[in-house]
Amino acid sequence: MTFDQQYKIAQWMKKKPEAKLSEKRLGKILRKSPLPSVRELTAFHIMQQQVLNGKYSDEWTNRLSETIWKGLEPDPVY
């Protein structure tokens, strides 16, 4: 899954915290959501890394951690 697709799904999850994500709904989200800007993707990446490092948590990021981010590790720090 591409990073911009993750962004689109995350924005949908943020707006609809209780909704189930079916394959049909996923296709619709990916087709109809506008492409995020580089600025939006950068902010999303920073937030993702904070979540993966345990520095940020809320309801919708917890949902991401249990679904599309399950098993992801934070980026290495060089």
Rosetta blueprint (number, residue, H / E / L):
1 M L
2 T L
3 F H
4 D H
5 Q H
6 Q H
7 Y H
8 K H
9 I H
10 A H
11 Q H
12 W H
13 M H
14 K H
15 K H
16 K L
17 P L
18 E L
19 A L
20 K L
21 L L
22 S L
23 E H
24 K H
25 R H
26 L H
27 G H
28 K H
29 I H
30 L H
31 R H
32 K H
33 S L
34 P L
35 L L
36 P L
37 S L
38 V H
39 R H
40 E H
41 L H
42 T H
43 A H
44 F H
45 H H
46 I H
47 M H
48 Q H
49 Q H
50 Q H
51 V H
52 L H
53 N L
54 G L
55 K L
56 Y L
57 S L
58 D L
59 E H
60 W H
61 T H
62 N H
63 R H
64 L H
65 S H
66 E H
67 T L
68 I L
69 W L
70 K L
71 G L
72 L L
73 E L
74 P L
75 D L
76 P L
77 V L
78 Y L
